[in-house]
Amino acid sequence: MEQWISFISEVGFPIIVTLYLLNRIESKLDALNQSIQMLPSQLGKVN
């Protein structure tokens, strides 16, 4: 049992930080994807 507690305390923080950063990146990627999908229609308005 002590090995599990030690393992969780050693890798728990990096896992939480990684999940937090992935969550933030996901929202930015969604916005980027939406912008890229709107690009052809925006380019059509310019011509």
Steps between C-alpha positions, in 0.01 A plus 500: 500500500784739575640442152173615345488813714860578411430440131193725500682778683790483253301497176173660611610859455639457146184316399277780632711766325491303175122458513455870574721603208330256263163643598618854426656399169183317397290817518758693297512222240121508472511874430778451245308222328192720475705785354654272239159367401368856454803603291368395153180698546694803620734477202200477267367831632828676422500410130 
